[in-house]
Amino acid sequence: MAIMDERRAVIQPLNKVWYKGKVAALDMLRLDLLHPVVSGNKWYKLRLNLGWARDHERKTIVTFGGAFSNHLVATAFAAKEFGLKSVGIVRGRQEQLTPTLQECREYGMELIFVTREDYTNRHQPEWAEQMVQHFDEIYIVPEGGANELGRAGAGLLTRFVDKSYSHVALAVGTGTTMAGLRSKLDATQHILGFVPMKQTEEQRHYVAAHTPANMAQTWDLIADTAFGGFGKWNEELLRFMNEFYAENQVPLDVVYTGKMMYRLRGLMDDNHFSSCDRILCIHSGGLQGNVSVQEQLVYTV
């Protein structure tokens, strides 16, 4: 079952003036154009999971996320399209629903709020099953689609990645998309994952555990060292995002892709790449994360 037209995912060359000709090519895979809700890489991490649930007569998709989770919204919408019920176990008590969680409810997702301490149990199947034991025929999808089917689905993105690219850049949440790509891409292509958090240990462990050991030198993770961690931003980042849009006509989000492109340009300015390198950046969607800063951006979500 397909709920979108993959032909919308174009590869857009970025403005050479913006990247100062530091590399031979800097292009962006516009996965944000795939769908207004299930945008970016979310569809790829969900499609095989939802298909398995439907084919095995499961009725309820259970997954996890925070109050601003793109994954929760995507799951809520996609599950509805597949004729499945969805339940989101949400990190933290919410006195007032965020726009993200409101959207989840609009697509029929039932929300269960747990404390941040309890949320650390999300990797334990017994705990999750106890939380949703009153629902029929459940199928649990880990946070961010981080399971074998999620990685396999992410690996399907390689169809967009020509072998002429020396590097692939993407924002990293759980590490699922990066692991799926690293396992399927040509071993000569280097992957850079930009983590919008201060630390990368959890993602590094995940990617290493789910990629061939002989490819350990062909990928790396880069932490958020400029904006204070996950969900943090400042005026400098917003100014950068507006300037990027003015130069390239590509909207970035404040949580993931804005930080990715900011750090990538910093690497280019520091001559991290050679002039013959060709880089493909993956736009993983998530533009709904801009709701809180919309008035300060020159483009709309």
C-alpha positions as MATLAB code, in Angstrom:
seq = 'MAIMDERRAVIQPLNKVWYKGKVAALDMLRLDLLHPVVSGNKWYKLRLNLGWARDHERKTIVTFGGAFSNHLVATAFAAKEFGLKSVGIVRGRQEQLTPTLQECREYGMELIFVTREDYTNRHQPEWAEQMVQHFDEIYIVPEGGANELGRAGAGLLTRFVDKSYSHVALAVGTGTTMAGLRSKLDATQHILGFVPMKQTEEQRHYVAAHTPANMAQTWDLIADTAFGGFGKWNEELLRFMNEFYAENQVPLDVVYTGKMMYRLRGLMDDNHFSSCDRILCIHSGGLQGNVSVQEQLVYTV';
ca = [
       0.000    0.000    0.000;
       1.366    3.419   -0.921;
       0.015    6.646    0.522;
       2.315    8.943   -1.418;
       3.946    9.489   -4.771;
       7.696    8.969   -4.410;
       8.306   10.931   -7.601;
       7.874   14.039   -5.464;
      11.203   13.319   -3.763;
      13.455   15.321   -6.078;
      17.177   15.909   -5.762;
      17.787   19.655   -5.718;
      21.240   21.167   -6.347;
      22.021   23.830   -3.760;
      23.321   27.266   -4.651;
      27.093   27.223   -5.227;
      27.296   30.730   -3.840;
      25.928   29.451   -0.531;
      28.567   26.746   -0.144;
      31.301   28.880   -1.728;
      32.343   26.158   -4.165;
      34.062   24.299   -1.336;
      33.009   20.958   -2.857;
      32.253   19.767   -6.371;
      28.523   19.395   -5.660;
      26.138   19.861   -2.756;
      22.656   18.493   -3.423;
      19.610   17.865   -1.249;
      17.197   14.945   -1.431;
      13.856   16.644   -0.747;
      12.046   13.965    1.239;
      10.108   16.796    2.876;
       8.109   17.009   -0.368;
       6.805   13.439   -0.134;
       3.774   14.127    2.022;
       2.497   16.957    4.248;
       2.258   14.670    7.315;
       4.278   11.483    6.781;
       7.218   13.461    5.471;
      10.890   12.740    5.195;
      12.300    9.426    6.323;
       9.323    8.595    8.572;
       7.397    6.813    5.816;
      10.337    4.551    5.049;
      10.746    3.504    8.672;
       7.014    2.857    9.010;
       5.972    1.295    5.712;
       7.278   -2.241    6.299;
       6.169   -2.206    9.940;
       2.615   -1.204    9.054;
       2.510   -3.674    6.200;
       3.588   -6.492    8.535;
       0.942   -5.513   11.093;
      -1.807   -5.472    8.480;
      -0.725   -8.756    6.888;
      -0.646  -10.477   10.303;
      -4.050   -9.133   11.310;
      -2.836   -6.845   14.060;
      -5.328   -4.107   14.903;
      -3.387   -1.625   17.032;
      -0.021    0.063   16.442;
       1.722    1.109   19.648;
       4.717    3.424   19.544;
       6.613    6.001   21.581;
       7.736    9.619   21.434;
       8.004   13.009   23.071;
       5.622   15.947   22.992;
       7.105   17.214   19.706;
       7.684   13.848   18.008;
       7.435   13.784   14.215;
       7.374   10.003   14.517;
       4.159   10.033   16.558;
       2.350   12.252   14.053;
       3.526   10.185   11.100;
       2.492    6.953   12.807;
      -0.947    8.305   13.708;
      -1.666    9.352   10.121;
      -0.156    6.316    8.406;
      -1.871    3.847   10.751;
      -5.200    5.479    9.979;
      -4.519    5.109    6.248;
      -3.788    1.419    6.807;
      -7.058    0.986    8.716;
      -5.270    0.449   12.035;
      -5.772    1.999   15.449;
      -2.772    3.797   16.954;
      -1.607    4.399   20.509;
       1.233    6.723   21.469;
       3.077    6.371   24.775;
       4.293    9.911   25.417;
       7.303   10.942   27.465;
       6.355   13.384   30.248;
       3.106   14.627   31.741;
       1.417   17.259   29.572;
      -0.809   19.839   31.241;
      -1.590   21.214   27.792;
      -1.263   19.354   24.523;
       1.405   20.581   22.127;
       0.362   21.222   18.507;
       2.098   17.942   17.654;
       0.051   15.921   20.127;
      -3.141   17.682   19.116;
      -2.463   16.600   15.548;
      -1.897   13.022   16.711;
      -5.332   13.014   18.314;
      -6.905   14.457   15.176;
      -5.655   11.377   13.310;
      -7.197    9.081   15.913;
      -4.178    8.274   18.068;
      -4.895    7.551   21.725;
      -2.230    9.094   23.949;
      -0.897    7.566   27.159;
       1.343    9.868   29.212;
       4.088    8.465   31.422;
       6.751   10.072   33.566;
      10.210   10.571   32.132;
      11.467    7.938   34.562;
       8.903    5.366   33.408;
       9.636    6.227   29.786;
      13.125    4.744   30.169;
      11.384    1.335   30.240;
      10.188    1.700   26.638;
      12.756   -0.805   25.367;
      11.298   -3.530   27.601;
       8.511   -5.362   25.700;
       6.862   -6.565   28.917;
       6.479   -3.013   30.241;
       5.043   -1.721   26.978;
       2.623   -4.628   26.678;
       1.390   -4.035   30.230;
       0.748   -0.377   29.404;
      -1.537   -1.297   26.494;
      -2.901   -4.675   27.558;
      -6.508   -3.489   27.197;
      -6.090   -2.959   23.430;
      -6.735   -5.679   20.854;
      -4.054   -7.362   18.753;
      -1.222   -4.903   19.345;
       1.969   -4.498   17.347;
       4.726   -2.464   18.982;
       6.886   -0.189   16.842;
       9.891    1.180   18.785;
      10.535    4.905   19.062;
      11.621    6.256   15.698;
      10.803    2.937   14.010;
      14.049    1.538   15.414;
      13.679   -2.143   14.585;
      14.689   -4.521   11.804;
      11.782   -3.550    9.555;
      12.441    0.145   10.189;
      16.082   -0.240    9.186;
      15.132   -2.280    6.121;
      12.646    0.394    5.106;
      15.238    3.119    5.564;
      17.594    1.106    3.392;
      15.164    1.583    0.506;
      16.307    5.221    0.390;
      19.443    4.047   -1.385;
      17.431    4.128   -4.615;
      17.836    7.915   -4.514;
      21.598    7.905   -3.798;
      23.744    7.816   -6.907;
      27.168    6.203   -6.542;
      28.770    9.440   -7.710;
      28.224   10.938   -4.249;
      31.254   10.603   -2.003;
      29.322   11.635    1.119;
      25.766   11.404    2.406;
      24.673   13.745    5.194;
      21.578   13.294    7.325;
      20.144   14.311   10.688;
      20.080   11.514   13.266;
      17.496   10.818   15.974;
      17.557    7.157   16.946;
      20.096    6.210   14.271;
      17.648    3.929   12.425;
      17.848    5.660    9.048;
      21.613    5.946    9.236;
      22.004    2.254   10.067;
      19.659    1.263    7.245;
      21.542    3.381    4.733;
      25.006    2.330    5.897;
      24.121   -1.332    5.470;
      22.940   -0.800    1.881;
      25.084    1.978    0.409;
      28.311    1.372   -1.461;
      31.192    0.913    0.991;
      33.140    3.740   -0.681;
      30.500    6.303    0.283;
      30.947    8.020    3.639;
      27.927    8.850    5.825;
      27.863   11.800    8.214;
      25.120   11.796   10.826;
      24.299   15.082   12.549;
      22.857   14.515   16.033;
      20.849   17.466   17.432;
      21.969   16.624   20.970;
      25.061   17.250   23.051;
      26.073   13.591   23.147;
      26.133   10.848   20.526;
      26.851    7.727   22.609;
      23.386    6.180   22.305;
      23.184    6.711   18.541;
      26.786    5.601   18.025;
      26.129    2.345   19.868;
      22.953    1.739   17.849;
      24.533    2.346   14.443;
      27.580    0.248   15.318;
      25.356   -2.611   16.487;
      23.373   -2.675   13.238;
      25.977   -2.086   10.537;
      28.801   -4.274    9.191;
      31.911   -4.020   11.342;
      34.125   -3.549    8.277;
      32.323   -0.267    7.568;
      33.183    1.347   10.905;
      35.516    3.820    9.206;
      32.909    4.907    6.666;
      30.502    6.703    8.990;
      30.674    9.258   11.767;
      28.367   11.194   14.071;
      28.594   14.889   14.851;
      26.934   16.334   17.953;
      25.166   19.659   18.469;
      27.939   21.815   19.916;
      26.416   25.201   19.125;
      22.831   25.312   20.347;
      22.710   23.541   23.695;
      21.099   20.204   22.904;
      17.891   18.655   21.647;
      15.112   21.113   20.912;
      17.348   24.078   21.802;
      17.809   26.983   19.426;
      18.846   30.621   19.376;
      18.633   33.633   17.114;
      21.757   32.584   15.242;
      20.135   29.327   14.130;
      16.926   31.071   13.019;
      18.928   33.658   11.096;
      20.878   30.850    9.424;
      17.659   29.059    8.439;
      16.221   32.229    6.920;
      19.411   32.904    4.977;
      19.510   29.307    3.765;
      15.959   29.637    2.485;
      16.748   32.916    0.731;
      19.687   31.297   -1.076;
      18.222   27.870   -1.816;
      14.431   28.068   -1.472;
      14.495   25.080    0.880;
      12.758   25.258    4.284;
      14.663   23.721    7.188;
      13.336   22.742   10.602;
      14.645   24.083   13.888;
      15.160   20.658   15.515;
      16.970   18.551   12.919;
      17.767   19.804    9.420;
      18.566   23.389   10.439;
      21.312   22.173   12.761;
      22.538   19.660   10.184;
      23.068   22.277    7.510;
      24.599   24.733    9.984;
      27.219   22.200   11.095;
      27.782   20.971    7.536;
      28.590   24.444    6.335;
      30.957   24.833    9.280;
      32.769   21.679    8.198;
      33.058   22.998    4.653;
      34.385   26.344    5.901;
      36.998   24.402    7.894;
      38.004   22.540    4.696;
      36.864   19.177    6.065;
      36.064   18.063    2.507;
      38.114   18.072   -0.662;
      37.148   20.191   -3.661;
      36.252   17.044   -5.626;
      33.808   15.660   -3.053;
      30.129   15.370   -3.958;
      27.685   15.538   -1.037;
      24.027   14.534   -0.890;
      22.099   15.940    2.078;
      18.884   14.159    3.038;
      16.035   16.443    4.054;
      14.178   14.303    6.571;
      11.095   16.521    6.827;
       9.920   17.447   10.307;
       8.859   20.963    9.362;
       5.992   20.830   11.838;
       8.700   21.366   14.466;
       8.830   25.018   13.372;
       5.407   25.862   14.799;
       6.878   27.478   17.909;
       9.205   29.766   15.900;
       7.014   30.365   12.857;
       6.739   34.116   13.348;
      10.530   34.455   13.151;
      10.886   32.576    9.874;
      10.481   33.973    6.367;
       8.728   30.807    5.178;
       5.745   28.852    6.478;
       5.400   25.190    7.395;
];
